[in-house]
Amino acid sequence: MLFASPKSDDDRTSTASACVRKLGIEIPALLDGIDDKTERAYTGWPDRLYLIGQQGRVLYKSDPGPYGFSTKNLEAALKALQ
């Protein structure tokens, strides 16, 4: 199923909800607003791995991926939360 590019927050929510259902995603999915404010703030391009704490602060940010991804560094950041 293909979707047109959303033009509003409601369109984006509807599209994301359909994708979550169709793909059977069982983990929480977060959605950026139509203004893409979060995307710009975290500069997730190229791909990166982030760990966001309960207070909304970035606790871990990988090097650009996919070659900069380090599951060991992410694991260490997760363990530091315990």
PyMOL Python script that loads the backbone (N, CA, C, O; Angstrom):
from pymol import cmd

cmd.read_pdbstr("""\
ATOM      1  N   MET A   1       0.844  -1.175   0.000  1.00  0.00           N
ATOM      2  CA  MET A   1       0.000   0.000   0.000  1.00  0.00           C
ATOM      3  C   MET A   1       0.888   1.236   0.000  1.00  0.00           C
ATOM      4  O   MET A   1       1.795   1.342   0.825  1.00  0.00           O
ATOM      5  N   LEU A   2       0.647   2.157  -0.895  1.00  0.00           N
ATOM      6  CA  LEU A   2       1.390   3.407  -0.972  1.00  0.00           C
ATOM      7  C   LEU A   2       0.538   4.545  -0.445  1.00  0.00           C
ATOM      8  O   LEU A   2      -0.687   4.524  -0.562  1.00  0.00           O
ATOM      9  N   PHE A   3       1.188   5.528   0.129  1.00  0.00           N
ATOM     10  CA  PHE A   3       0.498   6.685   0.684  1.00  0.00           C
ATOM     11  C   PHE A   3       1.045   7.956   0.056  1.00  0.00           C
ATOM     12  O   PHE A   3       2.236   8.057  -0.238  1.00  0.00           O
ATOM     13  N   ALA A   4       0.169   8.916  -0.144  1.00  0.00           N
ATOM     14  CA  ALA A   4       0.607  10.238  -0.591  1.00  0.00           C
ATOM     15  C   ALA A   4       1.318  10.912   0.575  1.00  0.00           C
ATOM     16  O   ALA A   4       1.064  10.592   1.736  1.00  0.00           O
ATOM     17  N   SER A   5       2.196  11.835   0.262  1.00  0.00           N
ATOM     18  CA  SER A   5       2.890  12.578   1.300  1.00  0.00           C
ATOM     19  C   SER A   5       1.872  13.355   2.133  1.00  0.00           C
ATOM     20  O   SER A   5       1.064  14.093   1.569  1.00  0.00           O
ATOM     21  N   PRO A   6       1.889  13.210   3.465  1.00  0.00           N
ATOM     22  CA  PRO A   6       0.885  13.891   4.289  1.00  0.00           C
ATOM     23  C   PRO A   6       1.027  15.412   4.228  1.00  0.00           C
ATOM     24  O   PRO A   6       2.127  15.952   4.108  1.00  0.00           O
ATOM     25  N   LYS A   7      -0.105  16.072   4.312  1.00  0.00           N
ATOM     26  CA  LYS A   7      -0.136  17.541   4.253  1.00  0.00           C
ATOM     27  C   LYS A   7      -0.479  18.166   5.601  1.00  0.00           C
ATOM     28  O   LYS A   7      -0.415  19.387   5.751  1.00  0.00           O
ATOM     29  N   SER A   8      -0.847  17.337   6.590  1.00  0.00           N
ATOM     30  CA  SER A   8      -1.231  17.852   7.908  1.00  0.00           C
ATOM     31  C   SER A   8      -0.854  16.824   8.972  1.00  0.00           C
ATOM     32  O   SER A   8      -0.528  15.679   8.660  1.00  0.00           O
ATOM     33  N   ASP A   9      -0.904  17.254  10.239  1.00  0.00           N
ATOM     34  CA  ASP A   9      -0.637  16.322  11.334  1.00  0.00           C
ATOM     35  C   ASP A   9      -1.636  15.170  11.312  1.00  0.00           C
ATOM     36  O   ASP A   9      -1.263  14.023  11.557  1.00  0.00           O
ATOM     37  N   ASP A  10      -2.904  15.466  11.022  1.00  0.00           N
ATOM     38  CA  ASP A  10      -3.918  14.408  10.967  1.00  0.00           C
ATOM     39  C   ASP A  10      -3.610  13.406   9.860  1.00  0.00           C
ATOM     40  O   ASP A  10      -3.746  12.200  10.064  1.00  0.00           O
ATOM     41  N   ASP A  11      -3.197  13.890   8.690  1.00  0.00           N
ATOM     42  CA  ASP A  11      -2.812  12.988   7.595  1.00  0.00           C
ATOM     43  C   ASP A  11      -1.634  12.106   8.009  1.00  0.00           C
ATOM     44  O   ASP A  11      -1.624  10.901   7.756  1.00  0.00           O
ATOM     45  N   ARG A  12      -0.655  12.724   8.642  1.00  0.00           N
ATOM     46  CA  ARG A  12       0.543  11.974   9.059  1.00  0.00           C
ATOM     47  C   ARG A  12       0.175  10.912  10.102  1.00  0.00           C
ATOM     48  O   ARG A  12       0.663   9.784  10.043  1.00  0.00           O
ATOM     49  N   THR A  13      -0.678  11.277  11.046  1.00  0.00           N
ATOM     50  CA  THR A  13      -1.120  10.331  12.075  1.00  0.00           C
ATOM     51  C   THR A  13      -1.868   9.161  11.450  1.00  0.00           C
ATOM     52  O   THR A  13      -1.644   8.007  11.814  1.00  0.00           O
ATOM     53  N   SER A  14      -2.743   9.458  10.521  1.00  0.00           N
ATOM     54  CA  SER A  14      -3.509   8.415   9.842  1.00  0.00           C
ATOM     55  C   SER A  14      -2.594   7.459   9.079  1.00  0.00           C
ATOM     56  O   SER A  14      -2.759   6.241   9.150  1.00  0.00           O
ATOM     57  N   THR A  15      -1.639   8.015   8.358  1.00  0.00           N
ATOM     58  CA  THR A  15      -0.699   7.197   7.587  1.00  0.00           C
ATOM     59  C   THR A  15       0.157   6.337   8.514  1.00  0.00           C
ATOM     60  O   THR A  15       0.333   5.143   8.273  1.00  0.00           O
ATOM     61  N   ALA A  16       0.687   6.943   9.571  1.00  0.00           N
ATOM     62  CA  ALA A  16       1.529   6.204  10.512  1.00  0.00           C
ATOM     63  C   ALA A  16       0.735   5.097  11.199  1.00  0.00           C
ATOM     64  O   ALA A  16       1.241   3.988  11.373  1.00  0.00           O
ATOM     65  N   SER A  17      -0.481   5.385  11.584  1.00  0.00           N
ATOM     66  CA  SER A  17      -1.328   4.373  12.232  1.00  0.00           C
ATOM     67  C   SER A  17      -1.573   3.194  11.307  1.00  0.00           C
ATOM     68  O   SER A  17      -1.521   2.042  11.738  1.00  0.00           O
ATOM     69  N   ALA A  18      -1.838   3.473  10.044  1.00  0.00           N
ATOM     70  CA  ALA A  18      -2.054   2.397   9.074  1.00  0.00           C
ATOM     71  C   ALA A  18      -0.791   1.553   8.917  1.00  0.00           C
ATOM     72  O   ALA A  18      -0.871   0.328   8.837  1.00  0.00           O
ATOM     73  N   CYS A  19       0.373   2.199   8.874  1.00  0.00           N
ATOM     74  CA  CYS A  19       1.633   1.466   8.742  1.00  0.00           C
ATOM     75  C   CYS A  19       1.883   0.582   9.962  1.00  0.00           C
ATOM     76  O   CYS A  19       2.287  -0.572   9.820  1.00  0.00           O
ATOM     77  N   VAL A  20       1.647   1.117  11.153  1.00  0.00           N
ATOM     78  CA  VAL A  20       1.844   0.338  12.371  1.00  0.00           C
ATOM     79  C   VAL A  20       0.947  -0.900  12.355  1.00  0.00           C
ATOM     80  O   VAL A  20       1.390  -2.000  12.688  1.00  0.00           O
ATOM     81  N   ARG A  21      -0.312  -0.714  11.968  1.00  0.00           N
ATOM     82  CA  ARG A  21      -1.246  -1.859  11.909  1.00  0.00           C
ATOM     83  C   ARG A  21      -0.823  -2.866  10.851  1.00  0.00           C
ATOM     84  O   ARG A  21      -0.732  -4.062  11.132  1.00  0.00           O
ATOM     85  N   LYS A  22      -0.565  -2.392   9.635  1.00  0.00           N
ATOM     86  CA  LYS A  22      -0.242  -3.289   8.518  1.00  0.00           C
ATOM     87  C   LYS A  22       1.076  -4.038   8.739  1.00  0.00           C
ATOM     88  O   LYS A  22       1.207  -5.198   8.350  1.00  0.00           O
ATOM     89  N   LEU A  23       2.043  -3.375   9.360  1.00  0.00           N
ATOM     90  CA  LEU A  23       3.349  -3.992   9.578  1.00  0.00           C
ATOM     91  C   LEU A  23       3.409  -4.791  10.882  1.00  0.00           C
ATOM     92  O   LEU A  23       4.394  -5.481  11.147  1.00  0.00           O
ATOM     93  N   GLY A  24       2.360  -4.695  11.686  1.00  0.00           N
ATOM     94  CA  GLY A  24       2.324  -5.435  12.944  1.00  0.00           C
ATOM     95  C   GLY A  24       3.357  -4.961  13.946  1.00  0.00           C
ATOM     96  O   GLY A  24       3.885  -5.757  14.722  1.00  0.00           O
ATOM     97  N   ILE A  25       3.649  -3.674  13.937  1.00  0.00           N
ATOM     98  CA  ILE A  25       4.650  -3.118  14.850  1.00  0.00           C
ATOM     99  C   ILE A  25       4.094  -3.159  16.269  1.00  0.00           C
ATOM    100  O   ILE A  25       2.999  -2.662  16.533  1.00  0.00           O
ATOM    101  N   GLU A  26       4.863  -3.759  17.184  1.00  0.00           N
ATOM    102  CA  GLU A  26       4.387  -3.935  18.549  1.00  0.00           C
ATOM    103  C   GLU A  26       5.106  -3.067  19.573  1.00  0.00           C
ATOM    104  O   GLU A  26       4.770  -3.106  20.756  1.00  0.00           O
ATOM    105  N   ILE A  27       6.082  -2.291  19.142  1.00  0.00           N
ATOM    106  CA  ILE A  27       6.777  -1.382  20.050  1.00  0.00           C
ATOM    107  C   ILE A  27       6.149   0.006  19.907  1.00  0.00           C
ATOM    108  O   ILE A  27       5.542   0.303  18.878  1.00  0.00           O
ATOM    109  N   PRO A  28       6.288   0.855  20.922  1.00  0.00           N
ATOM    110  CA  PRO A  28       5.722   2.201  20.802  1.00  0.00           C
ATOM    111  C   PRO A  28       6.306   2.942  19.597  1.00  0.00           C
ATOM    112  O   PRO A  28       7.515   2.908  19.365  1.00  0.00           O
ATOM    113  N   ALA A  29       5.462   3.594  18.854  1.00  0.00           N
ATOM    114  CA  ALA A  29       5.891   4.380  17.699  1.00  0.00           C
ATOM    115  C   ALA A  29       5.638   5.848  18.006  1.00  0.00           C
ATOM    116  O   ALA A  29       4.536   6.219  18.409  1.00  0.00           O
ATOM    117  N   LEU A  30       6.639   6.672  17.820  1.00  0.00           N
ATOM    118  CA  LEU A  30       6.512   8.111  18.037  1.00  0.00           C
ATOM    119  C   LEU A  30       6.423   8.797  16.688  1.00  0.00           C
ATOM    120  O   LEU A  30       7.005   8.335  15.707  1.00  0.00           O
ATOM    121  N   LEU A  31       5.703   9.884  16.642  1.00  0.00           N
ATOM    122  CA  LEU A  31       5.436  10.551  15.382  1.00  0.00           C
ATOM    123  C   LEU A  31       5.832  12.016  15.466  1.00  0.00           C
ATOM    124  O   LEU A  31       5.408  12.732  16.374  1.00  0.00           O
ATOM    125  N   ASP A  32       6.632  12.449  14.534  1.00  0.00           N
ATOM    126  CA  ASP A  32       7.024  13.854  14.433  1.00  0.00           C
ATOM    127  C   ASP A  32       5.856  14.647  13.847  1.00  0.00           C
ATOM    128  O   ASP A  32       5.077  14.104  13.064  1.00  0.00           O
ATOM    129  N   GLY A  33       5.728  15.899  14.208  1.00  0.00           N
ATOM    130  CA  GLY A  33       4.696  16.759  13.634  1.00  0.00           C
ATOM    131  C   GLY A  33       4.984  17.057  12.173  1.00  0.00           C
ATOM    132  O   GLY A  33       6.085  16.805  11.682  1.00  0.00           O
ATOM    133  N   ILE A  34       4.003  17.587  11.496  1.00  0.00           N
ATOM    134  CA  ILE A  34       4.148  17.893  10.071  1.00  0.00           C
ATOM    135  C   ILE A  34       5.250  18.933   9.835  1.00  0.00           C
ATOM    136  O   ILE A  34       5.776  19.049   8.728  1.00  0.00           O
ATOM    137  N   ASP A  35       5.594  19.688  10.884  1.00  0.00           N
ATOM    138  CA  ASP A  35       6.668  20.687  10.769  1.00  0.00           C
ATOM    139  C   ASP A  35       8.063  20.061  10.833  1.00  0.00           C
ATOM    140  O   ASP A  35       9.062  20.752  10.639  1.00  0.00           O
ATOM    141  N   ASP A  36       8.132  18.747  11.106  1.00  0.00           N
ATOM    142  CA  ASP A  36       9.398  18.007  11.182  1.00  0.00           C
ATOM    143  C   ASP A  36      10.387  18.605  12.178  1.00  0.00           C
ATOM    144  O   ASP A  36      11.600  18.504  11.995  1.00  0.00           O
ATOM    145  N   LYS A  37       9.865  19.226  13.229  1.00  0.00           N
ATOM    146  CA  LYS A  37      10.698  19.890  14.230  1.00  0.00           C
ATOM    147  C   LYS A  37      11.671  18.906  14.903  1.00  0.00           C
ATOM    148  O   LYS A  37      12.839  19.236  15.112  1.00  0.00           O
ATOM    149  N   THR A  38      11.198  17.716  15.236  1.00  0.00           N
ATOM    150  CA  THR A  38      12.060  16.724  15.885  1.00  0.00           C
ATOM    151  C   THR A  38      13.145  16.248  14.937  1.00  0.00           C
ATOM    152  O   THR A  38      14.303  16.114  15.331  1.00  0.00           O
ATOM    153  N   GLU A  39      12.778  15.994  13.698  1.00  0.00           N
ATOM    154  CA  GLU A  39      13.776  15.560  12.712  1.00  0.00           C
ATOM    155  C   GLU A  39      14.895  16.586  12.593  1.00  0.00           C
ATOM    156  O   GLU A  39      16.072  16.226  12.573  1.00  0.00           O
ATOM    157  N   ARG A  40      14.529  17.861  12.513  1.00  0.00           N
ATOM    158  CA  ARG A  40      15.551  18.911  12.390  1.00  0.00           C
ATOM    159  C   ARG A  40      16.389  19.033  13.664  1.00  0.00           C
ATOM    160  O   ARG A  40      17.596  19.264  13.593  1.00  0.00           O
ATOM    161  N   ALA A  41      15.752  18.878  14.828  1.00  0.00           N
ATOM    162  CA  ALA A  41      16.474  19.021  16.102  1.00  0.00           C
ATOM    163  C   ALA A  41      17.497  17.919  16.315  1.00  0.00           C
ATOM    164  O   ALA A  41      18.578  18.169  16.849  1.00  0.00           O
ATOM    165  N   TYR A  42      17.166  16.703  15.902  1.00  0.00           N
ATOM    166  CA  TYR A  42      18.064  15.580  16.146  1.00  0.00           C
ATOM    167  C   TYR A  42      18.945  15.247  14.949  1.00  0.00           C
ATOM    168  O   TYR A  42      19.796  14.361  15.034  1.00  0.00           O
ATOM    169  N   THR A  43      18.755  15.926  13.868  1.00  0.00           N
ATOM    170  CA  THR A  43      19.542  15.694  12.649  1.00  0.00           C
ATOM    171  C   THR A  43      19.861  14.219  12.455  1.00  0.00           C
ATOM    172  O   THR A  43      21.021  13.810  12.487  1.00  0.00           O
ATOM    173  N   GLY A  44      18.823  13.437  12.257  1.00  0.00           N
ATOM    174  CA  GLY A  44      18.948  11.994  12.137  1.00  0.00           C
ATOM    175  C   GLY A  44      19.398  11.523  10.770  1.00  0.00           C
ATOM    176  O   GLY A  44      19.207  10.353  10.440  1.00  0.00           O
ATOM    177  N   TRP A  45      19.983  12.381   9.971  1.00  0.00           N
ATOM    178  CA  TRP A  45      20.480  11.953   8.676  1.00  0.00           C
ATOM    179  C   TRP A  45      21.952  12.270   8.599  1.00  0.00           C
ATOM    180  O   TRP A  45      22.300  13.417   8.879  1.00  0.00           O
ATOM    181  N   PRO A  46      22.827  11.399   8.259  1.00  0.00           N
ATOM    182  CA  PRO A  46      22.489  10.013   7.964  1.00  0.00           C
ATOM    183  C   PRO A  46      21.973   9.301   9.210  1.00  0.00           C
ATOM    184  O   PRO A  46      21.973   9.859  10.308  1.00  0.00           O
ATOM    185  N   ASP A  47      21.540   8.080   9.021  1.00  0.00           N
ATOM    186  CA  ASP A  47      20.938   7.322  10.117  1.00  0.00           C
ATOM    187  C   ASP A  47      21.806   7.359  11.361  1.00  0.00           C
ATOM    188  O   ASP A  47      23.035   7.336  11.287  1.00  0.00           O
ATOM    189  N   ARG A  48      21.144   7.416  12.498  1.00  0.00           N
ATOM    190  CA  ARG A  48      21.822   7.363  13.792  1.00  0.00           C
ATOM    191  C   ARG A  48      20.951   6.555  14.747  1.00  0.00           C
ATOM    192  O   ARG A  48      19.751   6.384  14.531  1.00  0.00           O
ATOM    193  N   LEU A  49      21.577   6.071  15.793  1.00  0.00           N
ATOM    194  CA  LEU A  49      20.851   5.448  16.891  1.00  0.00           C
ATOM    195  C   LEU A  49      20.822   6.450  18.033  1.00  0.00           C
ATOM    196  O   LEU A  49      21.843   7.044  18.380  1.00  0.00           O
ATOM    197  N   TYR A  50      19.641   6.631  18.615  1.00  0.00           N
ATOM    198  CA  TYR A  50      19.496   7.536  19.750  1.00  0.00           C
ATOM    199  C   TYR A  50      18.902   6.790  20.924  1.00  0.00           C
ATOM    200  O   TYR A  50      18.106   5.867  20.752  1.00  0.00           O
ATOM    201  N   LEU A  51      19.297   7.197  22.125  1.00  0.00           N
ATOM    202  CA  LEU A  51      18.649   6.760  23.350  1.00  0.00           C
ATOM    203  C   LEU A  51      18.139   8.035  24.010  1.00  0.00           C
ATOM    204  O   LEU A  51      18.914   8.914  24.385  1.00  0.00           O
ATOM    205  N   ILE A  52      16.817   8.114  24.142  1.00  0.00           N
ATOM    206  CA  ILE A  52      16.179   9.289  24.731  1.00  0.00           C
ATOM    207  C   ILE A  52      15.700   8.926  26.126  1.00  0.00           C
ATOM    208  O   ILE A  52      14.977   7.945  26.299  1.00  0.00           O
ATOM    209  N   GLY A  53      16.102   9.715  27.131  1.00  0.00           N
ATOM    210  CA  GLY A  53      15.710   9.451  28.509  1.00  0.00           C
ATOM    211  C   GLY A  53      14.268   9.860  28.794  1.00  0.00           C
ATOM    212  O   GLY A  53      13.614  10.503  27.974  1.00  0.00           O
ATOM    213  N   GLN A  54      13.795   9.478  29.960  1.00  0.00           N
ATOM    214  CA  GLN A  54      12.415   9.763  30.343  1.00  0.00           C
ATOM    215  C   GLN A  54      12.119  11.260  30.413  1.00  0.00           C
ATOM    216  O   GLN A  54      10.966  11.671  30.282  1.00  0.00           O
ATOM    217  N   GLN A  55      13.145  12.069  30.618  1.00  0.00           N
ATOM    218  CA  GLN A  55      12.955  13.524  30.678  1.00  0.00           C
ATOM    219  C   GLN A  55      13.076  14.170  29.300  1.00  0.00           C
ATOM    220  O   GLN A  55      13.036  15.395  29.180  1.00  0.00           O
ATOM    221  N   GLY A  56      13.226  13.338  28.247  1.00  0.00           N
ATOM    222  CA  GLY A  56      13.301  13.854  26.892  1.00  0.00           C
ATOM    223  C   GLY A  56      14.691  14.293  26.452  1.00  0.00           C
ATOM    224  O   GLY A  56      14.841  14.899  25.390  1.00  0.00           O
ATOM    225  N   ARG A  57      15.698  13.999  27.247  1.00  0.00           N
ATOM    226  CA  ARG A  57      17.072  14.373  26.898  1.00  0.00           C
ATOM    227  C   ARG A  57      17.759  13.232  26.153  1.00  0.00           C
ATOM    228  O   ARG A  57      17.490  12.057  26.405  1.00  0.00           O
ATOM    229  N   VAL A  58      18.650  13.597  25.234  1.00  0.00           N
ATOM    230  CA  VAL A  58      19.423  12.595  24.497  1.00  0.00           C
ATOM    231  C   VAL A  58      20.502  12.049  25.427  1.00  0.00           C
ATOM    232  O   VAL A  58      21.360  12.793  25.902  1.00  0.00           O
ATOM    233  N   LEU A  59      20.451  10.746  25.683  1.00  0.00           N
ATOM    234  CA  LEU A  59      21.423  10.096  26.550  1.00  0.00           C
ATOM    235  C   LEU A  59      22.525   9.406  25.756  1.00  0.00           C
ATOM    236  O   LEU A  59      23.617   9.172  26.274  1.00  0.00           O
ATOM    237  N   TYR A  60      22.240   9.087  24.514  1.00  0.00           N
ATOM    238  CA  TYR A  60      23.228   8.457  23.644  1.00  0.00           C
ATOM    239  C   TYR A  60      22.892   8.806  22.207  1.00  0.00           C
ATOM    240  O   TYR A  60      21.728   8.779  21.809  1.00  0.00           O
ATOM    241  N   LYS A  61      23.918   9.136  21.429  1.00  0.00           N
ATOM    242  CA  LYS A  61      23.765   9.421  20.002  1.00  0.00           C
ATOM    243  C   LYS A  61      24.934   8.743  19.295  1.00  0.00           C
ATOM    244  O   LYS A  61      26.095   9.060  19.554  1.00  0.00           O
ATOM    245  N   SER A  62      24.623   7.810  18.402  1.00  0.00           N
ATOM    246  CA  SER A  62      25.675   7.083  17.698  1.00  0.00           C
ATOM    247  C   SER A  62      26.341   7.972  16.658  1.00  0.00           C
ATOM    248  O   SER A  62      25.861   9.060  16.339  1.00  0.00           O
ATOM    249  N   ASP A  63      27.447   7.483  16.147  1.00  0.00           N
ATOM    250  CA  ASP A  63      28.045   8.102  14.974  1.00  0.00           C
ATOM    251  C   ASP A  63      27.120   7.829  13.792  1.00  0.00           C
ATOM    252  O   ASP A  63      26.255   6.958  13.882  1.00  0.00           O
ATOM    253  N   PRO A  64      27.284   8.556  12.680  1.00  0.00           N
ATOM    254  CA  PRO A  64      26.417   8.315  11.517  1.00  0.00           C
ATOM    255  C   PRO A  64      26.483   6.855  11.070  1.00  0.00           C
ATOM    256  O   PRO A  64      27.542   6.228  11.081  1.00  0.00           O
ATOM    257  N   GLY A  65      25.339   6.343  10.684  1.00  0.00           N
ATOM    258  CA  GLY A  65      25.238   4.940  10.274  1.00  0.00           C
ATOM    259  C   GLY A  65      25.285   4.791   8.775  1.00  0.00           C
ATOM    260  O   GLY A  65      25.324   5.768   8.027  1.00  0.00           O
ATOM    261  N   PRO A  66      25.280   3.582   8.371  1.00  0.00           N
ATOM    262  CA  PRO A  66      25.191   2.407   9.242  1.00  0.00           C
ATOM    263  C   PRO A  66      26.533   1.990   9.824  1.00  0.00           C
ATOM    264  O   PRO A  66      26.562   1.191  10.761  1.00  0.00           O
ATOM    265  N   TYR A  67      27.640   2.498   9.308  1.00  0.00           N
ATOM    266  CA  TYR A  67      28.946   2.039   9.786  1.00  0.00           C
ATOM    267  C   TYR A  67      29.300   2.591  11.155  1.00  0.00           C
ATOM    268  O   TYR A  67      30.159   2.033  11.837  1.00  0.00           O
ATOM    269  N   GLY A  68      28.659   3.674  11.573  1.00  0.00           N
ATOM    270  CA  GLY A  68      28.933   4.255  12.885  1.00  0.00           C
ATOM    271  C   GLY A  68      28.094   3.682  13.996  1.00  0.00           C
ATOM    272  O   GLY A  68      28.245   4.072  15.154  1.00  0.00           O
ATOM    273  N   PHE A  69      27.202   2.752  13.662  1.00  0.00           N
ATOM    274  CA  PHE A  69      26.364   2.141  14.683  1.00  0.00           C
ATOM    275  C   PHE A  69      27.221   1.225  15.552  1.00  0.00           C
ATOM    276  O   PHE A  69      28.015   0.434  15.043  1.00  0.00           O
ATOM    277  N   SER A  70      27.053   1.338  16.844  1.00  0.00           N
ATOM    278  CA  SER A  70      27.763   0.455  17.765  1.00  0.00           C
ATOM    279  C   SER A  70      26.761  -0.071  18.774  1.00  0.00           C
ATOM    280  O   SER A  70      26.357   0.644  19.691  1.00  0.00           O
ATOM    281  N   THR A  71      26.365  -1.317  18.604  1.00  0.00           N
ATOM    282  CA  THR A  71      25.418  -1.889  19.562  1.00  0.00           C
ATOM    283  C   THR A  71      26.060  -2.016  20.938  1.00  0.00           C
ATOM    284  O   THR A  71      25.359  -1.970  21.949  1.00  0.00           O
ATOM    285  N   LYS A  72      27.379  -2.176  20.995  1.00  0.00           N
ATOM    286  CA  LYS A  72      28.059  -2.262  22.289  1.00  0.00           C
ATOM    287  C   LYS A  72      27.977  -0.931  23.029  1.00  0.00           C
ATOM    288  O   LYS A  72      27.750  -0.911  24.238  1.00  0.00           O
ATOM    289  N   ASN A  73      28.160   0.182  22.315  1.00  0.00           N
ATOM    290  CA  ASN A  73      28.056   1.498  22.955  1.00  0.00           C
ATOM    291  C   ASN A  73      26.622   1.779  23.394  1.00  0.00           C
ATOM    292  O   ASN A  73      26.400   2.337  24.469  1.00  0.00           O
ATOM    293  N   LEU A  74      25.654   1.398  22.571  1.00  0.00           N
ATOM    294  CA  LEU A  74      24.253   1.583  22.943  1.00  0.00           C
ATOM    295  C   LEU A  74      23.923   0.724  24.154  1.00  0.00           C
ATOM    296  O   LEU A  74      23.242   1.183  25.071  1.00  0.00           O
ATOM    297  N   GLU A  75      24.397  -0.513  24.168  1.00  0.00           N
ATOM    298  CA  GLU A  75      24.161  -1.400  25.298  1.00  0.00           C
ATOM    299  C   GLU A  75      24.748  -0.810  26.577  1.00  0.00           C
ATOM    300  O   GLU A  75      24.120  -0.865  27.635  1.00  0.00           O
ATOM    301  N   ALA A  76      25.955  -0.246  26.481  1.00  0.00           N
ATOM    302  CA  ALA A  76      26.597   0.375  27.645  1.00  0.00           C
ATOM    303  C   ALA A  76      25.761   1.560  28.149  1.00  0.00           C
ATOM    304  O   ALA A  76      25.610   1.741  29.357  1.00  0.00           O
ATOM    305  N   ALA A  77      25.231   2.349  27.246  1.00  0.00           N
ATOM    306  CA  ALA A  77      24.385   3.485  27.636  1.00  0.00           C
ATOM    307  C   ALA A  77      23.120   3.006  28.326  1.00  0.00           C
ATOM    308  O   ALA A  77      22.678   3.612  29.302  1.00  0.00           O
ATOM    309  N   LEU A  78      22.531   1.922  27.829  1.00  0.00           N
ATOM    310  CA  LEU A  78      21.340   1.351  28.457  1.00  0.00           C
ATOM    311  C   LEU A  78      21.654   0.810  29.852  1.00  0.00           C
ATOM    312  O   LEU A  78      20.883   1.010  30.790  1.00  0.00           O
ATOM    313  N   LYS A  79      22.777   0.132  29.979  1.00  0.00           N
ATOM    314  CA  LYS A  79      23.174  -0.425  31.285  1.00  0.00           C
ATOM    315  C   LYS A  79      23.447   0.688  32.284  1.00  0.00           C
ATOM    316  O   LYS A  79      23.200   0.517  33.478  1.00  0.00           O
ATOM    317  N   ALA A  80      23.947   1.817  31.823  1.00  0.00           N
ATOM    318  CA  ALA A  80      24.237   2.939  32.719  1.00  0.00           C
ATOM    319  C   ALA A  80      22.959   3.505  33.345  1.00  0.00           C
ATOM    320  O   ALA A  80      23.017   4.186  34.369  1.00  0.00           O
ATOM    321  N   LEU A  81      21.817   3.226  32.735  1.00  0.00           N
ATOM    322  CA  LEU A  81      20.547   3.691  33.280  1.00  0.00           C
ATOM    323  C   LEU A  81      20.078   2.873  34.474  1.00  0.00           C
ATOM    324  O   LEU A  81      19.243   3.330  35.254  1.00  0.00           O
ATOM    325  N   GLN A  82      20.609   1.677  34.617  1.00  0.00           N
ATOM    326  CA  GLN A  82      20.154   0.765  35.681  1.00  0.00           C
ATOM    327  C   GLN A  82      20.678   1.157  37.023  1.00  0.00           C
ATOM    328  O   GLN A  82      20.387   0.492  38.017  1.00  0.00           O
TER     329      GLN A  82
END
""", "prot")
cmd.dss("prot")
cmd.show_as("cartoon", "prot")
cmd.util.cbc("prot")
cmd.orient("prot")
